[in-house]
Amino acid sequence: MLEPREAVLRMAPYSPPSGGREGKLRLDFNENTVGCSPRVIEALTQYLTADHLSIYPEYTAALHDLAAFFGVQSDEFTLTNGTDEAIQLLVNTFIDDGGDVLMMKPSYAMYKFYSQLAGAAVREIDYPSDLQFPLDDFLAAIQPSTRAILISNPNNPTGSGIGLDAISRTLNKAPHAAVLIDEAYFEFCGVTALPWILDYPNLFVSRTFSKVYGMAAMRCGCLFSSAENMQWVRKAQSPYSVNALAAVAARAAVQDTEYIKQYVADVLQSREDVCRGLDELGIRYFPSQANFVLMYLGDRAIPIRDALRARDILVRDRSYEIPGCVRVTLGTRFSTFRFLADLERLWKT
Ligand SMILES: Cc1ncc(COP(=O)(O)O)c(C=O)c1O
């Protein structure tokens, strides 16, 4: 048997979602519960010809349209194979073996995954018990040797956000580090650092088509920074990591702004409904700025997760990192209603 690299031996393994999620009410991975705009399906269907599939991807049209949509120049971002590739690219471009990488705990698992894979030295700052971003502790942890800072805003799984003032203080305290603000859930909170990419030479922002756009299967995202930084990132990126169908889908998705607006409005309404429903049941939860809510079910967390699953409703147990907590994705009001009705029945028995 071959020995892998030391960094691979040391990494904590990650288990991706299990299979068999189709046909169920999927409130476990913060996806869009009703799927993408019909315009995306139409564009993909039209694109699916043998001729198109025989050609290596060309990104010019997608870069043009997405630059206009996001209000940046086409050399100020790159298309990525999901946010996951954006994280990996940032780490691979800027972090040497043993480099200091700072992140929150708990946060999105892939920050630690790709940092460890690259052989970086990961430092995690714990959220306090109210799960609000501990700005002073975080700023104090930044060292002159820190090479990257990976922040999810709002954070998964806590749902809590970090305001623009806190982001700017972080950027100012770490001029030598690549600072990623991962805005996977931006549409549900409205706070963005994207307009600052020209003001802060150490700022990177990522967005994804996996969440509000309902295209998790396509694996498409964007990584933004100054053109100077992006030239290094593009140099480190494999030339065809985003497939042509994903680029076609992303172009179509940003054209249907009405669809996204409507879905965001549904989710925000669901957020209120779920919080009210949990209040009525006497279940504690953490205020969220994203399309999910983390609720405290105590020692009933796993039994309730399992009982919901038996009724074809999937939610995500997080008690391995925040004891007693389960995360539920917010979707349309219909999905919220079904979830709350079943939760109430289970909670009261
Ligand atoms: C904070 C955060 N970033 C990124 C992602 C994944 O994004 P993608 O599907 O674009 O790789 C997730 C998914 O759960 C997430 O919670």
The ligand as a Tripos MOL2 file, in Angstrom:
@<TRIPOS>MOLECULE
LIG
   16    16     1     0     0
SMALL
NO_CHARGES

@<TRIPOS>ATOM
      1 C1        -20.7170   28.8480    3.5930 C.3       1 LIG1
      2 C2        -20.8040   27.9510    2.4060 C.ar      1 LIG1
      3 N1        -20.0250   28.1740    1.3540 N.ar      1 LIG1
      4 C3        -20.0750   27.3980    0.2740 C.ar      1 LIG1
      5 C4        -20.9410   26.3160    0.2230 C.ar      1 LIG1
      6 C5        -20.9600   25.3900   -0.9610 C.3       1 LIG1
      7 O1        -20.9580   26.0380   -2.0890 O.3       1 LIG1
      8 P1        -20.7430   25.3050   -3.4950 P.3       1 LIG1
      9 O2        -21.8700   24.3580   -3.6760 O.co2     1 LIG1
     10 O3        -20.7740   26.4920   -4.3810 O.co2     1 LIG1
     11 O4        -19.4090   24.6230   -3.4900 O.co2     1 LIG1
     12 C6        -21.7600   26.0330    1.2820 C.ar      1 LIG1
     13 C7        -22.6600   24.8680    1.2050 C.2       1 LIG1
     14 O5        -23.2410   24.3960    2.1050 O.2       1 LIG1
     15 C8        -21.7000   26.8670    2.4010 C.ar      1 LIG1
     16 O6        -22.4780   26.6410    3.4630 O.3       1 LIG1
@<TRIPOS>BOND
     1     1     2 1
     2     2     3 ar
     3     2    15 ar
     4     3     4 ar
     5     4     5 ar
     6     5     6 1
     7     5    12 ar
     8     6     7 1
     9     7     8 1
    10     8     9 2
    11     8    10 1
    12     8    11 1
    13    12    13 1
    14    12    15 ar
    15    13    14 2
    16    15    16 1
@<TRIPOS>SUBSTRUCTURE
     1 LIG1         1 GROUP 0 **** ****
